[in-house]
Amino acid sequence: MEHNILQLIAQATAATTVERKALIQSLWSGYGEIARYQLTGGVVGCHVVVKSVVPPVQQHHPRGWNTDLSHQRKLQSYQVEMAWYKSWALRCDYHCRVPDCYTVAALDEIGSCLLVLEDIDDAGFSVRKSELNLLEIKLCLNWLAHFHSQFLQQVPTDLWPVGCYWHLATRPDELAAMDNRELQQAASEIDRRLSAAEFKTIVHGDAKLDNFCFADDGLSVAAVDFQYVGGGCGIKDVAYFFSSCLDEQQCVRWENELLDYYFQQLTVAVSAKNDIDTGALEKEWRELYAFAWADFYRFLNGWMPGHWKINRYVQKLTAKVLKQL
């Protein structure tokens, strides 16, 4: 396998030698790894980052969700990510920076595959954050606003028809495990409301803090990990991003300011590209903000009911949605 990886990297980059330098991280549930390789010669710089997927013979899940459905969902997510880099990623500009892709390759019939990507650290996005100040949160929201504007009203061909890893149709086991019966019964209607949005885009699908890479100069961000990219309303990315970097008190304190900022940036970006009623777009997505939180809460309640992201803020928004229904 390693020999094949070295050959594919060399072919994709025209490097004269390729050497594995470091493991960056293992993939979720033991499905492979992300590693950095050093190049000599070639046309793309000193390093590449390689995401190599090798489905395990024996599946392991940190939370015990070891099912064939879970396995198939993961395999499809890597196929989606390859399609994203082959057909969609080049549409992203410097406002919503993503890594360049040098090659993708399916390696066998069981789902093994390879993505050879630009080393985003070498490109000037080497800073990772575990917590954010208000300015840094806005950098990520600016990325999301431009990303959503870039793909507004596009059909997500070869991506997830509905993006986000917690999408209801892909999580029947977690739905069945819920102890919040009222939310469980409302899950289909919440999903229907989100899916019925007039204004749709392509969502990142896993827009958490860990997937944003901050520029060395502190002025912008890039994003990685496109396994769950697909169709949907952009406010789902926004709510999920908030869940990854804001605690309960910060959500309450900054909700209005941050939503206002996101929609300001979205309006500017959309107006520059499309003849779309940005007022109607904002009104619809603002109204779906609580639904996006309730939808994510539905997943958490079934997947890990004691998760730290479940707090009074999300519970209050969910109660508001259930009352509306």
N, C-alpha and C positions, 0 to 999 in steps of 0.2 A: 504493500500500500504506500509506504513512504517513498519508495523508488518511483512509483507512478506519479505521486504528488510532485516530486522534484522535476520530473520530465514535463509535466503539464505547466508548472510555473515557468520553466525555462522557455518552453514554446510560446507561452503567452506574453512573456516580457522580453524575449530575445537576450536573456542573461546568459553569460558564458558559464557561470557557476551559481549554484543555489545552495544555501546552507540554513538549516533550521537553527533559530537562535533562542526562542523562548516560547513557552506555553503562556498564552494570555488568560484563557479560562477553558474549563470543560463545558460542554453543552448540557442543557437541562436533561436530567434523567439518564446520563451516560450515553448520549447519542453522538458523541464525537468531541471535537475540540476546536478552539480558535488559537492559532499560533502565528508567530512572527518569523518570517524567513528573510535572510540577508542575501542580496544579489550583488554579483560582480558583473559589470557591463550592463547591457540592455538599455531599455528606453524609458523606464518608469521610475528611476530613483534607486535608493539604497535598500529599501525594504518593501515587502508586501505582507498583507495579513491574509491568512488562508483559513477559511471555515471548512473543515472537513467533517462530513456526516457519515457515520458508520453505525447503523442501527444495532443495538446490543442483542445478543442471542437471548439473554435473560433480562427482561425489562425491570427497571427499578425506578420508583417514583418517591421523592422525599415525603409526600403526603399519603402514599399508599394507593394512588389512583392508577393501578396497573391493569388496564383493560385493553382489549383490541381496539376499541373506539379511540382511546387515548393514543395508542400507537399509530393508528391511521391518521389521526389529526396531526401528529408531529411530522409524519412522513409528508403529508400534504403541505404542511407549513414550509418545508424546505423546497418543495417544488414551486410553491408560490414565490419564495424569496429568489429563486433562480429566474423565474419569469419576470419579477420586478426589475432585477438588474439587467436582464436582456432587453426588455421592451419599454420600461418606464423611467428608470432612474436618470437617464440622460435629459429628461425634461426638467429636472430640478436645477435651479440656478444658484448663484452664490447667496441668495437670501434664504434658501432652504437647502443648505449644503449636505450632500451625502457622498460617501466614498465612490470613486470611480471603480468600475469593475473591468478586470482584464480578461477573465474567462470564467465560464461556469461549465461544469461537466457532470453528467450522470455516469456513475462508475459501474453499476451493476443493476440487477433486477430487483434487489431487495430494498432499494432506496438510498444506497450510498451515493454521495455526490460531493462536489468540491466547488467552492467559490474563491477565486483569487481576486483580492480587493486592494485598493490603494491603502497604504498605511496612513490613516488619518492623523496620527501623531506627527509624522514627517511633513504633512501638509499644513502644520501649524495649529492643530487642534489637540494638544497633548494633555490638557488639564481635565481631570475628573473631579466631580464634587459629590460630597455626601450630604451637604445641606446648602441652601441657597438664601441669598438676601433678595430683596425686592427687585433690584436691578437685574440680577441673574435669572430670576423667574421670568421677567419680561423678555429677556433674550430668547428664552425657550418658547415663549408665547409668540414672539415675532416669527420664529422659525415655523411654528405650527400655522400661523395665519398665512404666511406666504406659501407653505406647502398646500394648505387647503385651497387657496385661491388658484394655484397652478393646475389643479385637477378638478375644478368645479364642473359639475354636470358631465363628467367623463364616465363612460361605461368601464368597469374594472375588469377588462378582458384578461383571462388567465390568472387573475388574482382571486382572493376570497370574494365571493359575491357580496357578502357582508363582512367587513373587517372587524378586528378586535378579538383577542384570544378568548374572551369570556362570552362570546355571542351565544345566545340561548340555544340555537339549533345544534351547536356543537358540544353542548354541556348538559345532556339529559341526566347523566349520573349525579351531577352536582345538584340539579333541580330536584331530583327525587330525594336527596339527602337533606334538604332544607328543613329547619325546625320552625321557621317563620311562615306559618301557613297562609296568612293573609297575603304576604308578598309572593309566596309560591303560586297562589291562585291568580294573582295579577300579572305574573311574569309574561305571559303571552301577549297581554294587552299593552304592557310597557314596551315590549319588543316591537309590537305592531306600530305603536305611535312613533317610535324612533325610525323604523323602516319606511314609514309612510311620509317622511319628510319630503317636501317638494324640492328643497335644495340639498343635493347630495354632492359629495366629493369622494376622494380617496383618502382614507384615514391611515395613519401610521399603524395603529392597532396595538402598539405596546410602547406608547410614548411616555415611559417613566424616566425619572431622573438618571438612572443608570445608563440609559441609551442616548444621552446627550453628551457630546464632547465639546469642551469649551476652548475657545481660541486662546493662544498664548498671550495675545494682547488684551484679552478680556472683553472684546467688542462683539463677538458673535459666537454661534454654536453650529456644530454639525450633528447629524443624527445617524445612528446605526441600527441594525437588527430589524429587518423587514419581513419576518416570517408571517406576520398576521396583518399585512397590508391588504386593504380591500375597500369595498364601497361603504358609504355611510355618511352621517352628518358629522361635521368636524367637531361639534361640541363634545362628542364622546371622548376624543383625544384630550380635550381641555380638562374635562372632569377627572379623567384618569391621571393625567399629569399632576393635577392638584393633589390627588390622593397619594402620590409618590413623594411629595416634597413639602406639604403643608400639614401641620397638626390641626386639631380641632379649633383652637383659638385663632390661628392664622387664617384658616378658611373663613371664619366669621369676620375677622378684622379686615381682610384684604379682598374678599369676594368681589365687591362692587368695583374697586379700583382695577383689579386684574381682569375681570370680564370686560370692563370698559376699554382697557388697553388692547386686549385681544381683538375686540370688534373694531376699534379704531384702525389697527394695523390690517385687519382683514378687509375693511372697506377701502383703504388706500390701495392694497394689492389687487383686489378684485376690479376696482375702477380703472386700473391701469391696463387690464387684460381683457375684461369682458363687459358686455352691455347687459348687466344684470341688476335688478332692483336690490341694491345692498340694504335698503331699509327693511324690505320684506325678508331678506335673508337673515338679518340680525334678529328681527322680531321672532322668527320661527325658531332659530337656534337658541335664543335666550329662553324661550318657553320650554325647550327640550332639555335645558341644563339639569333640572331636578330629575327628569326621566333618565338621563345618562347616569347620574349618581345612583338612582334606584336600581337600574339595570346592573351596575357593577356590584352593588350591595347584594343583589340576588345571587350573583356568582359566589361572592365571599361567604355568604351565609351557608351555602351548600358545601363549598370547598374547604373552608376553615372558619367556622363560626366564631372563634376567639381571636381572629386576626386583628392586629393593632389598627388597621385602617377603619374598622367599624367603630364609630364614635357617635356622639350626640348630633354632630353636624349632618352626617349622612343619614342618620335615623330620622332627623327632623325633615330633611328634604324628601325622604321616602314617604314619610307620613303625609306630607303635602300632596305627593303624587297619588297615593292611595285614596286620599279624600277626594281628589279631582275625579278619579275613576268611579 
